[in-house]
Amino acid sequence: MSVTLPYFLGLSAMLFSIGVAGVITRRNAIVVFMCIELMLNSVNLSLIALSAALGDITGQVLVLFVMAVAAAEAAVGLAIVIALYRNRRTVNIDEINILKW
Amino acid sequence: MVVQRNPVMSAIYLIANFFSLATLYLLLRAQLLAILQILVYAGAIMVLVIFVIMLLNLGDEHALSERVNFRILIGVVLAFAFLMEMLFILTGLGGDIASRTMHPKAGEIGTVESMGTALFNTFLLPFEVTSLLLLTAIVGAVLLARKQSDT
């Protein structure tokens, strides 16, 4: 029995669900951030699996762009976390409600 | 990694996850992306994350109240329902693509040569816009993380 495309897509779905569960349940902003990285990576996996199954390079190019966007998002997101921690002395996302009216 | 109380431990588990995904990319013949996965994610992004964790001194998370049991229950149930929906869609995946792992051409498209050819011919404009995005991210990160007093 060989590993076919649905196995990769299923693993990708599981990783994405773990990321969703982490984003919903965790209160630490940095852990939420890492869960978003996990979700991006699961989508990368399904893109590469489909790209290999279809013999089309577009999926892999898209994964490259997702990686670039993830790097940019990591830099800006962590800078926001540092700025928030400097102002509010917390990274608990329940206590960060300055954008809420 | 989600259930760890210590953010450093979940970061280490996430790095292990990235390495596993890199081996899966190698199995799918995407050599360039496997190397980039280790370099960019495990090498750059996670170093940044761990650096911020150390900088903010968040080693002990006990002060952070994570004991909202009702919300955790709801979140896990929602994520599980989401997973079941996606797996249900996957079981309906028919045709010859469901029984296929690799296109016969799959070994050729993951190399650095073919990726570079695609990036600099078909996807030239998005590739250049990506550099602009990264430049914007650098400027934004420096601006946000700087001390507010010297503006």
gemmi code that builds the backbone of each chain (N, CA, C; Angstrom):
import gemmi

chains = {
    "A": [
        ("MET", (0.840, -1.181, 0.000), (0.000, 0.000, 0.000), (0.889, 1.248, 0.000)),
        ("SER", (0.675, 2.072, -0.967), (1.511, 3.274, -1.060), (0.768, 4.471, -0.483)),
        ("VAL", (1.544, 5.477, -0.167), (0.975, 6.698, 0.405), (0.437, 7.546, -0.737)),
        ("THR", (-0.877, 7.689, -0.774), (-1.476, 8.435, -1.877), (-1.849, 9.841, -1.429)),
        ("LEU", (-2.379, 10.592, -2.354), (-2.710, 12.002, -2.106), (-3.661, 12.229, -0.929)),
        ("PRO", (-4.741, 11.426, -0.748), (-5.631, 11.689, 0.382), (-4.960, 11.600, 1.743)),
        ("TYR", (-3.866, 10.811, 1.880), (-3.167, 10.774, 3.160), (-2.535, 12.121, 3.465)),
        ("PHE", (-1.904, 12.709, 2.450), (-1.284, 14.016, 2.663), (-2.349, 15.075, 2.966)),
        ("LEU", (-3.457, 15.016, 2.228), (-4.515, 16.012, 2.471), (-5.134, 15.821, 3.855)),
        ("GLY", (-5.264, 14.546, 4.288), (-5.798, 14.286, 5.625), (-4.875, 14.791, 6.710)),
        ("LEU", (-3.565, 14.566, 6.535), (-2.601, 15.082, 7.509), (-2.647, 16.597, 7.551)),
        ("SER", (-2.797, 17.195, 6.366), (-2.888, 18.649, 6.307), (-4.129, 19.140, 7.045)),
        ("ALA", (-5.249, 18.446, 6.881), (-6.474, 18.832, 7.579), (-6.301, 18.712, 9.082)),
        ("MET", (-5.622, 17.632, 9.528), (-5.415, 17.466, 10.974), (-4.536, 18.578, 11.532)),
        ("LEU", (-3.458, 18.906, 10.835), (-2.578, 19.977, 11.315), (-3.339, 21.294, 11.384)),
        ("PHE", (-4.177, 21.536, 10.360), (-4.938, 22.783, 10.351), (-5.908, 22.831, 11.522)),
        ("SER", (-6.538, 21.676, 11.838), (-7.490, 21.661, 12.955), (-6.780, 21.880, 14.276)),
        ("ILE", (-5.575, 21.309, 14.419), (-4.810, 21.544, 15.652), (-4.481, 23.027, 15.785)),
        ("GLY", (-4.137, 23.641, 14.646), (-3.868, 25.076, 14.687), (-5.098, 25.880, 15.063)),
        ("VAL", (-6.262, 25.483, 14.518), (-7.513, 26.183, 14.851), (-7.814, 26.044, 16.342)),
        ("ALA", (-7.650, 24.809, 16.863), (-7.914, 24.596, 18.288), (-6.987, 25.448, 19.145)),
        ("GLY", (-5.731, 25.546, 18.729), (-4.799, 26.364, 19.501), (-5.150, 27.827, 19.466)),
        ("VAL", (-5.543, 28.321, 18.290), (-5.892, 29.741, 18.185), (-7.110, 30.047, 19.047)),
        ("ILE", (-8.094, 29.103, 19.095), (-9.301, 29.384, 19.865), (-9.039, 29.279, 21.364)),
        ("THR", (-8.266, 28.261, 21.786), (-8.202, 27.991, 23.220), (-7.098, 28.746, 23.933)),
        ("ARG", (-5.953, 28.970, 23.287), (-4.829, 29.557, 24.026), (-5.008, 31.047, 24.220)),
        ("ARG", (-4.448, 31.571, 25.301), (-4.563, 32.992, 25.609), (-3.244, 33.729, 25.455)),
        ("ASN", (-2.147, 33.004, 25.316), (-0.853, 33.642, 25.139), (-0.701, 34.078, 23.691)),
        ("ALA", (-0.395, 35.355, 23.460), (-0.371, 35.876, 22.089), (0.694, 35.194, 21.251)),
        ("ILE", (1.831, 34.858, 21.852), (2.904, 34.240, 21.068), (2.532, 32.816, 20.671)),
        ("VAL", (1.827, 32.104, 21.574), (1.410, 30.738, 21.227), (0.347, 30.768, 20.131)),
        ("VAL", (-0.565, 31.737, 20.212), (-1.555, 31.914, 19.144), (-0.850, 32.158, 17.812)),
        ("PHE", (0.197, 32.964, 17.904), (1.008, 33.274, 16.736), (1.640, 32.023, 16.121)),
        ("MET", (2.189, 31.152, 16.988), (2.802, 29.907, 16.499), (1.755, 28.979, 15.901)),
        ("CYS", (0.523, 29.026, 16.449), (-0.543, 28.195, 15.888), (-0.905, 28.677, 14.479)),
        ("ILE", (-0.836, 30.000, 14.260), (-1.103, 30.508, 12.913), (-0.023, 30.018, 11.947)),
        ("GLU", (1.230, 29.972, 12.410), (2.305, 29.430, 11.578), (2.029, 27.970, 11.232)),
        ("LEU", (1.504, 27.230, 12.231), (1.182, 25.822, 11.990), (0.111, 25.684, 10.913)),
        ("MET", (-0.906, 26.568, 10.945), (-1.961, 26.504, 9.938), (-1.411, 26.834, 8.555)),
        ("LEU", (-0.528, 27.836, 8.479), (0.093, 28.173, 7.192), (0.877, 26.975, 6.646)),
        ("ASN", (1.579, 26.283, 7.549), (2.368, 25.138, 7.115), (1.509, 23.994, 6.631)),
        ("SER", (0.339, 23.788, 7.261), (-0.517, 22.692, 6.808), (-1.048, 22.992, 5.406)),
        ("VAL", (-1.352, 24.262, 5.143), (-1.807, 24.605, 3.793), (-0.666, 24.409, 2.793)),
        ("ASN", (0.567, 24.727, 3.214), (1.716, 24.481, 2.354), (1.825, 23.013, 1.986)),
        ("LEU", (1.608, 22.146, 2.989), (1.717, 20.712, 2.721), (0.691, 20.265, 1.694)),
        ("SER", (-0.552, 20.723, 1.830), (-1.556, 20.282, 0.863), (-1.273, 20.880, -0.514)),
        ("LEU", (-0.730, 22.092, -0.565), (-0.381, 22.673, -1.870), (0.714, 21.862, -2.551)),
        ("ILE", (1.725, 21.445, -1.786), (2.821, 20.688, -2.392), (2.339, 19.308, -2.807)),
        ("ALA", (1.476, 18.689, -1.990), (0.960, 17.368, -2.354), (0.151, 17.435, -3.643)),
        ("LEU", (-0.696, 18.466, -3.756), (-1.487, 18.599, -4.990), (-0.594, 18.931, -6.175)),
        ("SER", (0.439, 19.740, -5.921), (1.354, 20.084, -6.995), (2.083, 18.854, -7.508)),
        ("ALA", (2.503, 17.969, -6.587), (3.187, 16.753, -7.015), (2.230, 15.800, -7.719)),
        ("ALA", (0.966, 15.760, -7.262), (0.020, 14.825, -7.875), (-0.399, 15.277, -9.263)),
        ("LEU", (-0.467, 16.595, -9.455), (-0.908, 17.098, -10.752), (0.247, 17.365, -11.694)),
        ("GLY", (1.496, 17.354, -11.202), (2.627, 17.675, -12.051), (2.661, 19.122, -12.480)),
        ("ASP", (2.145, 20.004, -11.610), (2.059, 21.422, -11.942), (2.913, 22.207, -10.957)),
        ("ILE", (3.716, 23.131, -11.471), (4.661, 23.836, -10.602), (4.009, 25.002, -9.879)),
        ("THR", (2.787, 25.382, -10.272), (2.170, 26.582, -9.698), (1.998, 26.466, -8.183)),
        ("GLY", (1.652, 25.259, -7.706), (1.473, 25.069, -6.276), (2.742, 25.335, -5.505)),
        ("GLN", (3.866, 24.889, -6.031), (5.119, 25.085, -5.301), (5.541, 26.543, -5.307)),
        ("VAL", (5.258, 27.244, -6.418), (5.560, 28.681, -6.441), (4.703, 29.408, -5.413)),
        ("LEU", (3.443, 28.981, -5.305), (2.546, 29.588, -4.317), (3.047, 29.341, -2.898)),
        ("VAL", (3.605, 28.138, -2.653), (4.167, 27.845, -1.330), (5.324, 28.784, -1.026)),
        ("LEU", (6.118, 29.085, -2.038), (7.221, 30.031, -1.849), (6.694, 31.398, -1.418)),
        ("PHE", (5.622, 31.840, -2.061), (5.055, 33.144, -1.694), (4.445, 33.099, -0.298)),
        ("VAL", (3.822, 31.967, 0.051), (3.263, 31.840, 1.404), (4.369, 31.936, 2.438)),
        ("MET", (5.521, 31.320, 2.141), (6.650, 31.411, 3.077), (7.112, 32.851, 3.238)),
        ("ALA", (7.161, 33.590, 2.126), (7.594, 34.995, 2.219), (6.605, 35.803, 3.046)),
        ("VAL", (5.304, 35.576, 2.810), (4.291, 36.299, 3.574), (4.357, 35.907, 5.042)),
        ("ALA", (4.624, 34.624, 5.329), (4.723, 34.191, 6.721), (5.901, 34.846, 7.411)),
        ("ALA", (7.017, 35.002, 6.699), (8.174, 35.657, 7.303), (7.852, 37.113, 7.615)),
        ("ALA", (7.215, 37.807, 6.667), (6.849, 39.206, 6.898), (5.881, 39.322, 8.061)),
        ("GLU", (4.900, 38.394, 8.108), (3.908, 38.411, 9.176), (4.561, 38.133, 10.525)),
        ("ALA", (5.553, 37.233, 10.549), (6.241, 36.942, 11.809), (6.945, 38.179, 12.324)),
        ("ALA", (7.641, 38.890, 11.435), (8.372, 40.079, 11.875), (7.416, 41.135, 12.416)),
        ("VAL", (6.360, 41.438, 11.653), (5.436, 42.492, 12.082), (4.655, 42.069, 13.322)),
        ("GLY", (4.199, 40.810, 13.355), (3.418, 40.333, 14.491), (4.210, 40.356, 15.780)),
        ("LEU", (5.454, 39.899, 15.730), (6.251, 39.897, 16.950), (6.600, 41.312, 17.374)),
        ("ALA", (6.764, 42.215, 16.399), (6.991, 43.614, 16.765), (5.774, 44.188, 17.473)),
        ("ILE", (4.579, 43.813, 16.994), (3.361, 44.274, 17.669), (3.286, 43.717, 19.085)),
        ("VAL", (3.657, 42.423, 19.244), (3.631, 41.823, 20.584), (4.594, 42.554, 21.508)),
        ("ILE", (5.791, 42.895, 20.999), (6.762, 43.609, 21.838), (6.231, 44.990, 22.222)),
        ("ALA", (5.622, 45.689, 21.233), (5.100, 47.027, 21.537), (3.965, 46.948, 22.554)),
        ("LEU", (3.090, 45.923, 22.396), (1.997, 45.765, 23.354), (2.517, 45.438, 24.741)),
        ("TYR", (3.530, 44.573, 24.796), (4.051, 44.192, 26.106), (4.696, 45.383, 26.783)),
        ("ARG", (5.301, 46.272, 25.961), (5.931, 47.448, 26.548), (4.876, 48.387, 27.135)),
        ("ASN", (3.692, 48.435, 26.480), (2.663, 49.335, 26.982), (1.835, 48.720, 28.096)),
        ("ARG", (1.468, 47.424, 27.935), (0.471, 46.851, 28.829), (1.024, 45.843, 29.814)),
        ("ARG", (2.311, 45.454, 29.685), (2.925, 44.478, 30.575), (2.204, 43.131, 30.561)),
        ("THR", (1.610, 42.758, 29.435), (0.958, 41.451, 29.357), (0.919, 41.000, 27.910)),
        ("VAL", (0.873, 39.668, 27.720), (0.627, 39.143, 26.382), (-0.658, 38.327, 26.358)),
        ("ASN", (-1.444, 38.436, 27.436), (-2.721, 37.740, 27.479), (-3.708, 38.459, 26.567)),
        ("ILE", (-4.228, 37.738, 25.556), (-5.043, 38.431, 24.567), (-6.428, 38.757, 25.093)),
        ("ASP", (-6.782, 38.272, 26.312), (-8.040, 38.703, 26.898), (-7.933, 40.096, 27.496)),
        ("GLU", (-6.736, 40.454, 27.909), (-6.563, 41.759, 28.548), (-6.198, 42.841, 27.546)),
        ("ILE", (-5.866, 42.445, 26.334), (-5.525, 43.431, 25.316), (-6.807, 43.797, 24.579)),
        ("ASN", (-7.451, 44.872, 25.028), (-8.732, 45.238, 24.435), (-8.762, 46.726, 24.116)),
        ("ILE", (-7.599, 47.293, 23.748), (-7.578, 48.739, 23.511), (-8.224, 49.082, 22.176)),
        ("LEU", (-8.426, 48.115, 21.298), (-9.123, 48.393, 20.051), (-10.617, 48.167, 20.176)),
        ("LYS", (-11.061, 47.714, 21.375), (-12.465, 47.413, 21.568), (-13.166, 48.652, 22.121)),
        ("TRP", (-14.380, 48.946, 21.651), (-15.058, 50.134, 22.147), (-16.243, 49.742, 23.019)),
    ],
    "B": [
        ("MET", (1.906, 20.466, 20.930), (2.440, 21.805, 21.146), (1.376, 22.746, 21.685)),
        ("VAL", (0.101, 22.404, 21.413), (-0.962, 23.303, 21.862), (-1.189, 23.174, 23.356)),
        ("VAL", (-0.979, 21.972, 23.894), (-1.331, 21.740, 25.294), (-0.190, 22.076, 26.239)),
        ("GLN", (0.977, 22.474, 25.721), (2.088, 22.817, 26.603), (1.809, 24.133, 27.314)),
        ("ARG", (2.134, 24.191, 28.601), (1.951, 25.447, 29.320), (3.085, 26.407, 29.042)),
        ("ASN", (4.282, 25.850, 28.842), (5.453, 26.690, 28.644), (5.603, 27.031, 27.162)),
        ("PRO", (5.612, 28.320, 26.786), (5.712, 28.642, 25.358), (7.020, 28.203, 24.715)),
        ("VAL", (8.098, 28.096, 25.495), (9.357, 27.630, 24.908), (9.232, 26.186, 24.457)),
        ("MET", (8.532, 25.363, 25.277), (8.354, 23.960, 24.898), (7.503, 23.848, 23.633)),
        ("SER", (6.440, 24.656, 23.535), (5.618, 24.564, 22.322), (6.393, 25.059, 21.118)),
        ("ALA", (7.309, 26.024, 21.304), (8.139, 26.463, 20.186), (9.060, 25.342, 19.724)),
        ("ILE", (9.608, 24.582, 20.693), (10.506, 23.482, 20.314), (9.735, 22.397, 19.575)),
        ("TYR", (8.496, 22.108, 20.045), (7.685, 21.113, 19.338), (7.330, 21.597, 17.934)),
        ("LEU", (7.112, 22.912, 17.803), (6.785, 23.444, 16.478), (7.988, 23.296, 15.536)),
        ("ILE", (9.205, 23.469, 16.063), (10.398, 23.280, 15.226), (10.498, 21.825, 14.775)),
        ("ALA", (10.217, 20.883, 15.696), (10.212, 19.460, 15.317), (9.184, 19.204, 14.231)),
        ("ASN", (8.022, 19.863, 14.348), (6.980, 19.730, 13.335), (7.466, 20.252, 11.983)),
        ("PHE", (8.201, 21.358, 11.996), (8.712, 21.912, 10.745), (9.693, 20.959, 10.085)),
        ("PHE", (10.556, 20.307, 10.884), (11.504, 19.361, 10.299), (10.764, 18.167, 9.699)),
        ("SER", (9.711, 17.685, 10.392), (8.940, 16.567, 9.850), (8.284, 16.944, 8.533)),
        ("LEU", (7.755, 18.184, 8.478), (7.136, 18.634, 7.233), (8.166, 18.741, 6.127)),
        ("ALA", (9.410, 19.115, 6.473), (10.461, 19.196, 5.458), (10.760, 17.823, 4.875)),
        ("THR", (10.770, 16.775, 5.717), (10.978, 15.427, 5.181), (9.814, 15.011, 4.297)),
        ("LEU", (8.585, 15.439, 4.662), (7.438, 15.110, 3.806), (7.569, 15.803, 2.457)),
        ("TYR", (8.081, 17.048, 2.447), (8.295, 17.742, 1.180), (9.312, 16.998, 0.335)),
        ("LEU", (10.349, 16.441, 1.001), (11.335, 15.660, 0.251), (10.700, 14.418, -0.347)),
        ("LEU", (9.784, 13.783, 0.419), (9.071, 12.623, -0.109), (8.259, 13.001, -1.339)),
        ("LEU", (7.754, 14.226, -1.368), (6.955, 14.691, -2.502), (7.828, 15.307, -3.590)),
        ("ARG", (9.136, 15.130, -3.494), (10.102, 15.568, -4.515), (10.172, 17.094, -4.629)),
        ("ALA", (9.873, 17.803, -3.545), (9.995, 19.262, -3.591), (11.254, 19.642, -2.824)),
        ("GLN", (12.418, 19.489, -3.490), (13.694, 19.617, -2.773), (13.941, 21.044, -2.327)),
        ("LEU", (13.704, 21.998, -3.232), (13.983, 23.399, -2.896), (13.129, 23.852, -1.717)),
        ("LEU", (11.848, 23.445, -1.733), (10.954, 23.892, -0.665), (11.291, 23.215, 0.654)),
        ("ALA", (11.823, 21.971, 0.606), (12.224, 21.318, 1.854), (13.378, 22.073, 2.493)),
        ("ILE", (14.355, 22.467, 1.672), (15.492, 23.216, 2.219), (15.028, 24.575, 2.719)),
        ("LEU", (14.146, 25.231, 1.935), (13.663, 26.554, 2.350), (12.836, 26.467, 3.617)),
        ("GLN", (12.105, 25.359, 3.784), (11.312, 25.172, 4.999), (12.210, 25.191, 6.223)),
        ("ILE", (13.330, 24.450, 6.155), (14.240, 24.408, 7.307), (14.908, 25.759, 7.490)),
        ("LEU", (15.357, 26.376, 6.371), (16.089, 27.642, 6.491), (15.186, 28.752, 6.998)),
        ("VAL", (14.019, 28.908, 6.357), (13.173, 30.059, 6.659), (12.409, 29.852, 7.962)),
        ("TYR", (11.724, 28.695, 8.086), (10.890, 28.508, 9.267), (11.719, 28.171, 10.491)),
        ("ALA", (12.421, 27.009, 10.432), (13.165, 26.594, 11.624), (14.341, 27.506, 11.883)),
        ("GLY", (14.916, 28.079, 10.818), (16.108, 28.888, 11.003), (15.815, 30.323, 11.358)),
        ("ALA", (14.839, 30.930, 10.708), (14.643, 32.368, 10.884), (13.446, 32.678, 11.763)),
        ("ILE", (12.259, 32.159, 11.410), (11.044, 32.573, 12.104), (11.045, 32.078, 13.541)),
        ("MET", (11.452, 30.799, 13.745), (11.384, 30.270, 15.107), (12.455, 30.870, 15.985)),
        ("VAL", (13.613, 31.235, 15.393), (14.621, 31.951, 16.180), (14.049, 33.276, 16.653)),
        ("LEU", (13.306, 33.945, 15.755), (12.673, 35.217, 16.119), (11.655, 35.011, 17.243)),
        ("VAL", (10.840, 33.956, 17.118), (9.816, 33.692, 18.136), (10.451, 33.405, 19.486)),
        ("ILE", (11.472, 32.517, 19.494), (12.123, 32.164, 20.756), (12.827, 33.376, 21.339)),
        ("PHE", (13.386, 34.210, 20.455), (14.041, 35.429, 20.926), (13.045, 36.341, 21.626)),
        ("VAL", (11.849, 36.458, 21.055), (10.834, 37.314, 21.687), (10.370, 36.714, 23.002)),
        ("ILE", (10.219, 35.374, 23.055), (9.804, 34.731, 24.311), (10.838, 35.007, 25.404)),
        ("MET", (12.116, 34.842, 25.041), (13.169, 35.097, 26.022), (13.200, 36.569, 26.416)),
        ("LEU", (13.005, 37.452, 25.413), (13.090, 38.890, 25.664), (11.999, 39.342, 26.614)),
        ("LEU", (10.784, 38.809, 26.418), (9.671, 39.216, 27.270), (9.631, 38.430, 28.568)),
        ("ASN", (10.538, 37.454, 28.720), (10.657, 36.681, 29.957), (9.334, 36.009, 30.314)),
        ("LEU", (8.831, 35.212, 29.377), (7.530, 34.578, 29.557), (7.684, 33.112, 29.940)),
        ("GLY", (8.816, 32.766, 30.548), (9.065, 31.357, 30.859), (7.993, 30.753, 31.743)),
        ("ASP", (7.529, 31.506, 32.731), (6.482, 30.970, 33.599), (5.153, 31.567, 33.184)),
        ("GLU", (4.292, 30.696, 32.709), (3.015, 31.162, 32.191), (1.921, 31.034, 33.236)),
        ("HIS", (2.300, 30.730, 34.474), (1.283, 30.449, 35.484), (0.482, 31.698, 35.827)),
        ("ALA", (1.088, 32.863, 35.626), (0.336, 34.086, 35.888), (-0.773, 34.278, 34.871)),
        ("LEU", (-0.585, 33.690, 33.689), (-1.586, 33.824, 32.638), (-2.730, 32.861, 32.928)),
        ("SER", (-3.925, 33.399, 33.078), (-5.035, 32.528, 33.442), (-5.523, 31.785, 32.210)),
        ("GLU", (-5.139, 30.502, 32.094), (-5.574, 29.684, 30.980), (-6.674, 28.734, 31.418)),
        ("ARG", (-7.321, 29.009, 32.526), (-8.251, 28.034, 33.073), (-9.685, 28.410, 32.799)),
        ("VAL", (-9.982, 28.790, 31.575), (-11.367, 29.052, 31.212), (-11.868, 27.776, 30.541)),
        ("ASN", (-12.346, 26.841, 31.358), (-12.593, 25.492, 30.869), (-13.681, 25.432, 29.805)),
        ("PHE", (-14.702, 26.279, 29.986), (-15.819, 26.248, 29.054), (-15.353, 26.627, 27.651)),
        ("ARG", (-14.527, 27.663, 27.576), (-14.050, 28.106, 26.265), (-13.137, 27.055, 25.622)),
        ("ILE", (-12.303, 26.403, 26.447), (-11.425, 25.370, 25.896), (-12.249, 24.230, 25.327)),
        ("LEU", (-13.303, 23.849, 26.062), (-14.174, 22.774, 25.590), (-14.819, 23.148, 24.261)),
        ("ILE", (-15.372, 24.380, 24.192), (-16.012, 24.831, 22.965), (-15.011, 24.842, 21.807)),
        ("GLY", (-13.789, 25.341, 22.099), (-12.786, 25.423, 21.045), (-12.395, 24.071, 20.504)),
        ("VAL", (-12.193, 23.106, 21.406), (-11.810, 21.769, 20.945), (-12.935, 21.134, 20.143)),
        ("VAL", (-14.179, 21.313, 20.603), (-15.322, 20.744, 19.874), (-15.438, 21.363, 18.487)),
        ("LEU", (-15.251, 22.687, 18.407), (-15.333, 23.355, 17.101), (-14.239, 22.881, 16.162)),
        ("ALA", (-13.004, 22.764, 16.677), (-11.900, 22.316, 15.831), (-12.113, 20.883, 15.368)),
        ("PHE", (-12.674, 20.046, 16.274), (-12.925, 18.657, 15.897), (-14.015, 18.585, 14.828)),
        ("ALA", (-15.051, 19.396, 14.966), (-16.100, 19.417, 13.941), (-15.542, 19.869, 12.603)),
        ("PHE", (-14.647, 20.856, 12.660), (-13.999, 21.348, 11.443), (-13.183, 20.246, 10.777)),
        ("LEU", (-12.436, 19.483, 11.589), (-11.642, 18.371, 11.064), (-12.528, 17.315, 10.434)),
        ("MET", (-13.658, 17.010, 11.101), (-14.559, 15.988, 10.566), (-15.146, 16.442, 9.225)),
        ("GLU", (-15.466, 17.750, 9.129), (-15.984, 18.252, 7.854), (-14.969, 18.078, 6.739)),
        ("MET", (-13.720, 18.434, 7.018), (-12.702, 18.340, 5.970), (-12.440, 16.892, 5.583)),
        ("LEU", (-12.434, 15.987, 6.598), (-12.207, 14.579, 6.274), (-13.387, 14.007, 5.510)),
        ("PHE", (-14.596, 14.518, 5.809), (-15.771, 14.065, 5.073), (-15.670, 14.474, 3.610)),
        ("ILE", (-15.176, 15.692, 3.379), (-14.986, 16.124, 1.991), (-13.937, 15.248, 1.315)),
        ("LEU", (-12.889, 14.884, 2.073), (-11.817, 14.064, 1.492), (-12.298, 12.683, 1.108)),
        ("THR", (-13.246, 12.123, 1.875), (-13.721, 10.789, 1.534), (-14.521, 10.801, 0.238)),
        ("GLY", (-15.057, 11.963, -0.123), (-15.771, 12.061, -1.382), (-14.875, 12.297, -2.569)),
        ("LEU", (-13.566, 12.357, -2.315), (-12.624, 12.633, -3.391), (-12.491, 11.396, -4.271)),
        ("GLY", (-13.033, 11.485, -5.471), (-13.003, 10.313, -6.329), (-12.050, 10.491, -7.499)),
        ("GLY", (-12.220, 9.634, -8.493), (-11.424, 9.762, -9.700), (-10.023, 9.197, -9.544)),
        ("ASP", (-9.214, 9.429, -10.570), (-7.887, 8.812, -10.554), (-6.918, 9.582, -9.683)),
        ("ILE", (-7.296, 10.827, -9.290), (-6.343, 11.599, -8.495), (-6.267, 11.074, -7.071)),
        ("ALA", (-7.345, 10.391, -6.609), (-7.337, 9.892, -5.240), (-6.368, 8.732, -5.076)),
        ("SER", (-6.127, 7.985, -6.142), (-5.263, 6.821, -6.031), (-3.843, 7.123, -6.495)),
        ("ARG", (-3.558, 8.413, -6.684), (-2.262, 8.763, -7.263), (-1.414, 9.498, -6.227)),
        ("THR", (-0.139, 9.206, -6.180), (0.741, 9.973, -5.316), (1.490, 11.011, -6.123)),
        ("MET", (2.075, 10.568, -7.203), (3.048, 11.375, -7.895), (2.740, 11.398, -9.383)),
        ("HIS", (2.694, 12.555, -9.923), (2.662, 12.683, -11.369), (3.989, 12.180, -11.921)),
        ("PRO", (4.016, 11.605, -13.146), (5.303, 11.173, -13.700), (6.328, 12.303, -13.820)),
        ("LYS", (5.838, 13.531, -13.976), (6.754, 14.657, -14.108), (7.173, 15.245, -12.757)),
        ("ALA", (6.675, 14.645, -11.643), (6.837, 15.302, -10.346), (8.294, 15.437, -9.938)),
        ("GLY", (9.158, 14.547, -10.422), (10.554, 14.642, -10.039), (11.260, 15.835, -10.635)),
        ("GLU", (10.725, 16.358, -11.728), (11.424, 17.451, -12.397), (11.011, 18.820, -11.881)),
        ("ILE", (9.785, 18.943, -11.348), (9.285, 20.298, -11.079), (9.759, 20.845, -9.752)),
        ("GLY", (10.318, 20.003, -8.870), (10.704, 20.516, -7.573), (12.133, 21.015, -7.518)),
        ("THR", (12.879, 20.904, -8.595), (14.288, 21.273, -8.547), (14.443, 22.786, -8.544)),
        ("VAL", (15.640, 23.224, -8.169), (15.924, 24.660, -8.127), (15.820, 25.258, -9.521)),
        ("GLU", (16.253, 24.476, -10.510), (16.257, 24.985, -11.888), (14.845, 25.288, -12.374)),
        ("SER", (13.933, 24.336, -12.199), (12.576, 24.567, -12.719), (11.846, 25.621, -11.903)),
        ("MET", (12.102, 25.638, -10.560), (11.461, 26.680, -9.746), (11.951, 28.057, -10.152)),
        ("GLY", (13.271, 28.178, -10.422), (13.801, 29.470, -10.836), (13.263, 29.902, -12.181)),
        ("THR", (13.153, 28.944, -13.097), (12.594, 29.270, -14.408), (11.169, 29.776, -14.299)),
        ("ALA", (10.364, 29.094, -13.438), (8.983, 29.538, -13.281), (8.910, 30.901, -12.601)),
        ("LEU", (9.781, 31.093, -11.589), (9.713, 32.347, -10.833), (10.105, 33.541, -11.690)),
        ("PHE", (11.082, 33.354, -12.567), (11.565, 34.509, -13.312), (10.938, 34.642, -14.690)),
        ("ASN", (10.030, 33.742, -15.042), (9.301, 33.936, -16.295), (7.823, 34.202, -16.053)),
        ("THR", (7.132, 33.165, -15.554), (5.685, 33.298, -15.409), (5.315, 34.182, -14.233)),
        ("PHE", (6.063, 34.030, -13.128), (5.669, 34.697, -11.877), (6.625, 35.821, -11.540)),
        ("LEU", (7.073, 36.541, -12.564), (8.081, 37.584, -12.299), (7.498, 38.726, -11.486)),
        ("LEU", (6.313, 39.189, -11.850), (5.725, 40.333, -11.132), (5.408, 40.010, -9.679)),
        ("PRO", (4.740, 38.861, -9.364), (4.536, 38.543, -7.949), (5.836, 38.395, -7.179)),
        ("PHE", (6.868, 37.881, -7.841), (8.148, 37.704, -7.174), (8.748, 39.045, -6.768)),
        ("GLU", (8.636, 40.032, -7.657), (9.175, 41.351, -7.324), (8.326, 42.044, -6.263)),
        ("VAL", (6.999, 41.834, -6.346), (6.116, 42.430, -5.340), (6.413, 41.844, -3.964)),
        ("THR", (6.833, 40.556, -3.925), (7.205, 39.938, -2.654), (8.363, 40.672, -1.995)),
        ("SER", (9.342, 41.098, -2.822), (10.460, 41.843, -2.239), (9.973, 43.158, -1.638)),
        ("LEU", (9.015, 43.785, -2.310), (8.441, 45.024, -1.774), (7.744, 44.759, -0.443)),
        ("LEU", (7.016, 43.621, -0.382), (6.317, 43.244, 0.859), (7.305, 43.034, 1.993)),
        ("LEU", (8.417, 42.362, 1.705), (9.404, 42.112, 2.752), (10.030, 43.413, 3.228)),
        ("LEU", (10.277, 44.326, 2.290), (10.830, 45.638, 2.678), (9.858, 46.375, 3.584)),
        ("THR", (8.569, 46.354, 3.221), (7.554, 46.993, 4.060), (7.508, 46.363, 5.446)),
        ("ALA", (7.647, 45.020, 5.496), (7.601, 44.335, 6.781), (8.788, 44.732, 7.643)),
        ("ILE", (9.967, 44.882, 7.023), (11.150, 45.294, 7.799), (10.932, 46.675, 8.395)),
        ("VAL", (10.472, 47.616, 7.565), (10.256, 48.979, 8.047), (9.196, 48.994, 9.148)),
        ("GLY", (8.100, 48.248, 8.938), (7.031, 48.202, 9.934), (7.490, 47.595, 11.236)),
        ("ALA", (8.281, 46.522, 11.165), (8.743, 45.868, 12.389), (9.652, 46.785, 13.182)),
        ("VAL", (10.555, 47.475, 12.488), (11.457, 48.391, 13.192), (10.668, 49.534, 13.824)),
        ("LEU", (9.705, 50.045, 13.056), (8.906, 51.175, 13.555), (8.091, 50.771, 14.779)),
        ("LEU", (7.521, 49.528, 14.765), (6.658, 49.108, 15.865), (7.456, 48.763, 17.102)),
        ("ALA", (8.605, 48.111, 16.922), (9.340, 47.610, 18.082), (10.249, 48.658, 18.694)),
        ("ARG", (10.355, 49.824, 18.046), (11.232, 50.851, 18.572), (10.626, 51.476, 19.830)),
        ("LYS", (11.483, 52.024, 20.660), (10.978, 52.730, 21.837), (10.210, 53.968, 21.395)),
        ("GLN", (9.109, 54.242, 22.086), (8.227, 55.306, 21.630), (8.756, 56.695, 21.973)),
        ("SER", (9.771, 56.765, 22.843), (10.149, 58.076, 23.376), (10.882, 58.927, 22.344)),
        ("ASP", (11.609, 58.287, 21.413), (12.463, 59.080, 20.534), (11.785, 59.412, 19.207)),
        ("THR", (10.483, 59.418, 19.162), (9.820, 59.772, 17.921), (9.867, 61.278, 17.704)),
    ],
}
model = gemmi.Model(1)
for chain_id, residues in chains.items():
    chain = gemmi.Chain(chain_id)
    for i, (resn, *xyz) in enumerate(residues, 1):
        res = gemmi.Residue()
        res.name, res.seqid = resn, gemmi.SeqId(i, " ")
        for name, pos in zip(("N", "CA", "C"), xyz):
            atom = gemmi.Atom()
            atom.name, atom.element = name, gemmi.Element(name[0])
            atom.pos, atom.b_iso = gemmi.Position(*pos), 0.0
            res.add_atom(atom)
        chain.add_residue(res)
    model.add_chain(chain)
structure = gemmi.Structure()
structure.add_model(model)
structure.setup_entities()
